[in-house]
Amino acid sequence: MKRIGLIGGLSWYSSIEYYRILNLLTEEHLGAHHQGNIVLVNVNLHEFRTLLNRGDTARAIDLLISAAKTLESAGCDLILLCSNGVHQFFYQVEDSITTEMLHIADATAIAIQEQKIVKVGLLGVKSTMEEGFYQKRLSKFNIEIMIPDPEDCDLIEQIIFRELVQGSFIDSSRDSLIQIINNLQTKGAKGVILGCTEIPLMITQNHAHLPVFSTTNLHCKFAFSITISQT
C-alpha cells in the first residue's frame, strides 16, 4: 500500500490517534497482523506556539515545511497535517513540496455532504473558529459554518491548550463542550465539527443529539481510502 506521512506533534496526543486509526483501518482491510505504511515527523508544539506568539509566523511555517520535506524524502505518497489549526498554513506547506497533501476540511466536508447537512457548528482553537480559513474551504462545498459566542470560543481555547494537549481530560470541561454544542444546535446547527484533533479524545457521538464529525477520524479514513485506491 502507499505510504502516508504524518506531520504530528501538534499535539502528540492526537498524533497517536492518527497512528492508531490508520493501523486499525489497515488491519480491517488487509487482515490480522497487517500494519500501516506510515512515517511520522513530530513538530515541537512549544516551539511552534512560541514562534506564533512572537509574531514570527514565517519561522513557524518553516517548521511545518521542514517536516513535509522530510516526509517527502522518506518516500511518502500522501502527507497529512495532524492538526486543524495549522491548516491555516496548508497552502504554504503544499507549495513547498510535490507530494500530494490532503486538507482536513475537505475530508470533513465530504462526510457532511453525505448526510445532506448544510449548516454546522465548529469547535476548535480560536484561529480555526475565527480566522475564516475553515469557512472559506467549506464554502466550496456549500456548507455554512456557525461558531460559538466569543466567551465560549475563549473557553474552548483554554480547554484545548491547558488540558487536552497535555493529556488532561476533565469531566467539567467535557460538560462545558457539550453545553456549547447544545447552544449551537439551539441556534440552528444541524451537525457539529470537532475541528480540533484533540476534541474527539473527549467528545464522541454519544455526547451530542446532532451528528458529530470527528476531523481526526475523517481525515484518516479519507487518506486511507485514497492510498488504497492508488495501490
N, C-alpha and C positions, 0 to 999 in steps of 0.2 A: 504494500500500500504506500501511498505518497507520504512524505514526511511533513509534519506540522511543526512550525516554530512558534514558540510562545514567548512574548515579552512580558515577563511577570515581575513579581516583587512589589506590586502597587495596589494591594499589599500581597504578601506571600500566602496569607490565609485563603484568599480567593484563587491564587495560582494553584494551590493544592487541589481545589475543586476542578479547575480545568484539567489537570493531570488525571484526576480520579475519573471524571466523566468521560474523557476521551478513551481511557483504557477500558472502562465499562462498555462503551459503545463498540470498541474493537472486539472485546470478548463476546458480546451478544451477536455480533455479525459473523465472526470467524470461528467461534467456539472456545472451549476451555484452554487456558494457558497461552492464548494469543494476547499480545500486548501492543499498545500503540507505538507508532514510529514518531517519537516526539523529542524535540530539543527545546529546552527551557533556558532562557537567559534572564537572570534577575537584574532589575534596576533598583538601586537603593532608594527606597521611598523617602527616607530622611533627607538624603542629598537632593533628590528631585524637588521635594516641597520647599526646602531651604532656598534653592535657586529661584523658584517661582515667587516665594515671599519677598525675596530681594529684588524682584523685577528683572532677573537675569533669565528671561524666557528662552533666549537663544541657546544658552548652555544647557538648560533643562531639556530642550528638544534634542540637543546633540547626544544626550544620554540615551534617548529612545532610538535615534538614528544609529548610534554605535551598536546597540543591541540588535537592531534589524540587520545591519550589515554582518554581524557575527553569525546570525541565523542563516543569512543568505550564503555565507561562506561554508556553513555546515551542510549545505545542500537541501535546505528546506524548500518545499514546493508551495507552501502557503503559510503566511505569518499572521498571527493574531495579537492584538494589543489586549492584554487581560485586565482591562480597566475601562470603564465608561468615560471617566473624566479626562483621561489622556487622549481620547478620541478628538478632542479639540485640536490636536496636533496631527491628526491622522494624515492629512494631505502632505504635510512636510515630510513625514516618515515615508509615505508611499512614493513620493517623488525622488527619494534618495536611493531607491533600490529598484531592481527589475522584477523581483519575486512578487507574486500576487499577494495582496492583503485583503482580508475580509472585514468590513466595517460591522461593528456590533449592532448598530442601529438598523442596518439592512436585514440582518438575521431576525431581529425583533419585529421589524415591520411586516415581514412576510408572515410570521406567526399571527400577528394581529389581523392582517387581511384575511387569513384563513378562517378566522372567527367572525368576519364581516363587521368588525368594530371600527368606528371612525373617530372616536373621541376617547382618549386615555389619559389617566393621571401619570405623572412621572415623579419618582423619588430618586434622589441621588445626592452627590455633593452639590454645593451651590453653583459651581461653574457648569455642571451638567444641566441643572434645572433652569438657570437664569441667563446664561450667555448666548443661548439661541442656536448653537451648532446642532443640537439634537433635534430641535424643532425644524430646522432647515432641512435636515436629512430626511425626516419623516414626512415632511410636506410633499416630497416627491412621490410618496405613496398615498397622498390624500388623507393623511392621518393628523388629526388635531390633538395637540398636547395641552393638558392643564397642569399647572404646578401648584403646590400648596401656598398658603398665605406666607408672607415674609417671616413671621415669627416661627412658623413650622419649618420653613427652609433652614433657618438658623439651628433649630433643634435637631433636624436630620443631620446636618453637617457635624454637630457636636457628637451625636451618637456614632457616626461613622469614624471620625478621627480620634475621639477619646476612648472609644470602646471597640468597635468592630475590627478595625485594622490592627488592634492589639490583642485580638482573640478574646475579648470580653463580651459576653452575651448576657445582658441584664433583663430580667422579666419586665421591669417597669418601662424600660426603653422599648421593648417589643410592644407593650401595651400602647405606648405613645405612637409608634408607627402604625399600629392597627387603627387607632383613632384618626390619624391623618388620612389613611386610606378611606375610612368611612366618610370623612368630611368631603373628600374628593368625589366619592360616589354620590353623596347628597347634592353636590353641585353639578352633577351630570356626567361624570366619568363612567364609562361602560367597561373599563378594564384599567389595570394599573401596571406600569412598567417598573420593575425593580432595577432602576438604572444606576446601580452601584453593585459591583460584583460581590461585595461583602453582604449586602442586604439579604440575599437568598439564604445565607447561613443562619438567619434569624426568622425570616418571614417566608412562609410557604402558602400554597393554595388553601390549606386548612385554616388559615388565619383571616381569610377575606371572603366576602359574599359575592365579589365580582371576579372575573378572570384575572389571574396574576401571571405576568410574563417575566420569568427569570432570565435576564440577559445572559447570565453565565451559561445556563443550560442551553439556551437557544443558539448562542454563539458556537458552542461546542458541537451541537447537533448539525448545524448548517455546515460548519467546517468539515466535519466527518463525512457528511453526505457528498460534499464536493470532492474530497480526496478519494472516496470510494468510486465515484462515478468516473474519475480520471484514471483509475487504475487499469 
